[in-house]
Amino acid sequence: MSEPTPELPKQWIKGLVPTMNDKGFMFEVLDEYADEFIRSSSTPDNEMLDIGCAYGVATIPALRKGARITACDMDRRHLDILKSRAPEDMHDRLTLFTGALPDIDLQDNYYNAILCSRVLHFLSGDEIDASIRNMFRWLKPGGHLYLVADTPWGIWRNFIPTWEKNVANHERWPGHMPKPINFLPYKPSSDDVGPPLMNLLDPTLLRRTCEEAGFIVDKASFVDRSDFGDKGRMDGRENCGLAAHKPD
Ligand SMILES: C[S@@+](CC[C@H](N)C(=O)[O-])C[C@H]1O[C@@H](n2cnc3c(N)ncnc32)[C@H](O)[C@@H]1O
């Protein structure tokens, strides 16, 4: 008998659905970079790839736009829940793929667009570079890349002095934060372990990594998350995002 599909975890903060593997939350409010990925899903022959898709906050609206989409996540349970939430008559355009960046066994020169939203900051610097080089390979010439990541200017504000010191020391990855739980602006509960590492980013770091991998960067900016409540919200620099394309 097959295992029953797990249920979407309960939200204890409105709009934030907890992941099942201590990799933060899926945010129900989308940003301009995810919106652009979804908009580009309306071209019927497009092959789209959502890496770190969680329960489908971007995958499902992209599917509804008509594209074929590969939903990829390191946690199979997230993908099973995603499928259970996607309209059944669209399942033939949905591929589920379990894999973890940087090395996922995906086809080269295959995708028209890739979204990787709020995943890269869980990786070491070398893994971020390797992931972006792989995304370059997976995209068709002319294909589009959309990235979103956490910065120090939100929930990770206690890290800002370390970030500034690291920037002044010209460290390649100033946002490298071992034991992130120690930097939370509130006392975590005793069973809260959090991810083992965070690597906070900003538009400059996203741009550098993508340009080094061969991308042409169309836009790199901070993302104002005025919807983030309490200590998640700071000054309009809570997330950073990038849109780029692979040259023809
Ligand atoms: C913070 S959630 C982001 C979900 C959604 N993309 C969003 O923007 O709200 C991170 C998701 O990425 C997945 N993830 C984390 N590290 C990953 C990796 N190295 N490779 C693939 N997926 C990963 C997690 O399992 C989780 O579903």
The ligand as an SDF file (V2000), in Angstrom:
LIG
                    3D

 27 29  0  0  0  0  0  0  0  0999 V2000
   12.4170   28.7840    2.3130 C   0  0  0  0  0  0  0  0  0  0  0  0
   11.6520   27.5450    1.2970 S   0  0  0  0  0  0  0  0  0  0  0  0
   11.2610   28.5010   -0.1420 C   0  0  0  0  0  0  0  0  0  0  0  0
   10.0040   28.0190   -0.8240 C   0  0  0  0  0  0  0  0  0  0  0  0
    9.5590   28.8720   -2.0140 C   0  0  0  0  0  0  0  0  0  0  0  0
   10.4790   28.7280   -3.1250 N   0  0  0  0  0  0  0  0  0  0  0  0
    9.4050   30.3280   -1.6090 C   0  0  0  0  0  0  0  0  0  0  0  0
   10.0790   31.1860   -2.1780 O   0  0  0  0  0  0  0  0  0  0  0  0
    8.5920   30.6060   -0.7100 O   0  0  0  0  0  0  0  0  0  0  0  0
   13.0600   26.6120    0.7360 C   0  0  0  0  0  0  0  0  0  0  0  0
   12.7050   25.3600   -0.0530 C   0  0  0  0  0  0  0  0  0  0  0  0
   13.8640   24.9490   -0.7600 O   0  0  0  0  0  0  0  0  0  0  0  0
   14.1460   23.5880   -0.4950 C   0  0  0  0  0  0  0  0  0  0  0  0
   15.6120   23.4650   -0.4960 N   0  0  0  0  0  0  0  0  0  0  0  0
   16.4750   23.9210    0.4380 C   0  0  0  0  0  0  0  0  0  0  0  0
   17.7350   23.6520    0.0840 N   0  0  0  0  0  0  0  0  0  0  0  0
   17.6680   23.0250   -1.1200 C   0  0  0  0  0  0  0  0  0  0  0  0
   18.6300   22.4920   -2.0060 C   0  0  0  0  0  0  0  0  0  0  0  0
   19.9460   22.5260   -1.7190 N   0  0  0  0  0  0  0  0  0  0  0  0
   18.2040   21.9520   -3.1640 N   0  0  0  0  0  0  0  0  0  0  0  0
   16.8870   21.8730   -3.4650 C   0  0  0  0  0  0  0  0  0  0  0  0
   15.9210   22.3420   -2.6490 N   0  0  0  0  0  0  0  0  0  0  0  0
   16.3050   22.9090   -1.4840 C   0  0  0  0  0  0  0  0  0  0  0  0
   13.5170   23.2790    0.8410 C   0  0  0  0  0  0  0  0  0  0  0  0
   13.2200   21.9000    0.9700 O   0  0  0  0  0  0  0  0  0  0  0  0
   12.2800   24.1770    0.8010 C   0  0  0  0  0  0  0  0  0  0  0  0
   11.1980   23.5200    0.2150 O   0  0  0  0  0  0  0  0  0  0  0  0
  1  2  1  0
  2  3  1  0
  2 10  1  0
  3  4  1  0
  4  5  1  0
  5  6  1  0
  5  7  1  0
  7  8  2  0
  7  9  1  0
 10 11  1  0
 11 12  1  0
 11 26  1  0
 12 13  1  0
 13 14  1  0
 13 24  1  0
 14 15  1  0
 14 23  1  0
 15 16  2  0
 16 17  1  0
 17 18  1  0
 17 23  2  0
 18 19  1  0
 18 20  2  0
 20 21  1  0
 21 22  2  0
 22 23  1  0
 24 25  1  0
 24 26  1  0
 26 27  1  0
M  CHG  2   2   1   9  -1
M  END
$$$$
